[in-house]
Amino acid sequence: MSVTKKDVNYVADLARLQLSEEETKSLVSDMNQILDYMTTLEELDTSDVEPLEHVIDLEYRLRDDKAKEPLSHEDALKNAPDADTDYFRVPRVIE
């Protein structure tokens, strides 16, 4: 399978892109090189390779999911730049 100029123009039209003739030729060449590389990869024997979630073997160090006491109303408002007795005050953005 190879990519043609018609294919590139079709996808460009779907994406509402206007490509010059030079850009179209370049994309045809690039996409065909990618497909050739994929064909090369298909020839590799991967029967002994285990599927991976990630290329690097990572260990996730997550904290325990434990419920904690929530902030009090006063503590939540303590560091606010501008607060009423009950609410945060923010600049008006809609007039």
C-alpha positions as CSV (number, residue, x, y, z in Angstrom):
1,M,0.0,0.0,0.0
2,S,1.3,3.4,-0.8
3,V,0.1,6.9,-0.4
4,T,-0.8,8.9,-3.5
5,K,-1.2,12.6,-4.1
6,K,-4.9,12.0,-4.3
7,D,-4.8,10.5,-0.7
8,V,-2.9,13.5,0.7
9,N,-5.2,16.0,-1.0
10,Y,-8.3,14.1,0.3
11,V,-7.0,14.2,4.0
12,A,-5.9,17.8,3.6
13,D,-9.4,18.7,2.4
14,L,-11.0,16.9,5.4
15,A,-8.7,18.9,7.7
16,R,-9.5,22.1,5.8
17,L,-5.8,22.6,4.8
18,Q,-4.5,24.2,1.7
19,L,-1.3,22.6,0.6
20,S,1.1,23.8,-2.1
21,E,2.3,21.3,-4.7
22,E,5.6,21.2,-2.9
23,E,4.0,20.4,0.4
24,T,1.9,17.7,-1.2
25,K,4.9,16.0,-2.8
26,S,6.8,16.2,0.5
27,L,3.9,14.6,2.5
28,V,3.5,11.8,-0.1
29,S,7.2,11.0,0.3
30,D,7.2,11.2,4.1
31,M,4.0,9.1,4.5
32,N,5.4,6.4,2.1
33,Q,8.6,6.3,4.1
34,I,6.6,5.8,7.3
35,L,4.6,3.0,5.6
36,D,7.9,1.4,4.4
37,Y,9.3,1.5,7.9
38,M,6.1,-0.1,9.3
39,T,6.4,-2.9,6.7
40,T,10.0,-3.5,7.9
41,L,8.7,-3.7,11.5
42,E,6.1,-6.2,10.5
43,E,8.9,-8.5,9.4
44,L,10.4,-8.7,12.9
45,D,9.8,-11.8,15.0
46,T,8.1,-10.6,18.2
47,S,6.8,-13.9,19.3
48,D,9.1,-14.0,22.4
49,V,8.4,-10.4,23.4
50,E,6.0,-9.7,26.2
51,P,3.4,-7.0,25.7
52,L,4.3,-3.8,27.7
53,E,2.2,-1.0,29.1
54,H,5.3,1.2,29.0
55,V,8.7,1.0,27.5
56,I,10.4,1.7,30.8
57,D,9.7,-0.6,33.7
58,L,8.1,1.9,36.2
59,E,7.0,1.3,39.7
60,Y,4.3,3.6,40.8
61,R,4.7,5.1,44.2
62,L,1.3,6.3,45.1
63,R,0.2,7.4,48.5
64,D,-2.5,5.4,50.3
65,D,-6.0,6.7,49.6
66,K,-7.1,7.5,53.1
67,A,-9.9,9.9,54.0
68,K,-8.6,13.0,55.9
69,E,-10.3,15.7,57.9
70,P,-11.3,18.5,55.5
71,L,-10.1,22.1,55.9
72,S,-12.2,24.2,58.2
73,H,-14.0,27.1,56.6
74,E,-11.7,29.6,58.4
75,D,-8.5,27.7,57.3
76,A,-9.7,27.7,53.6
77,L,-10.3,31.5,53.7
78,K,-7.2,32.3,55.7
79,N,-4.8,32.6,52.7
80,A,-7.2,34.2,50.3
81,P,-6.1,37.5,48.9
82,D,-9.6,38.9,49.3
83,A,-12.3,37.2,51.3
84,D,-15.6,38.0,52.8
85,T,-16.6,36.3,56.0
86,D,-18.0,33.3,54.1
87,Y,-16.7,33.5,50.5
88,F,-13.6,34.2,48.3
89,R,-13.8,37.5,46.5
90,V,-12.7,37.5,42.9
91,P,-12.5,40.2,40.2
92,R,-15.6,40.5,38.1
93,V,-15.1,39.0,34.7
94,I,-18.6,39.3,33.2
95,E,-20.4,42.7,33.0
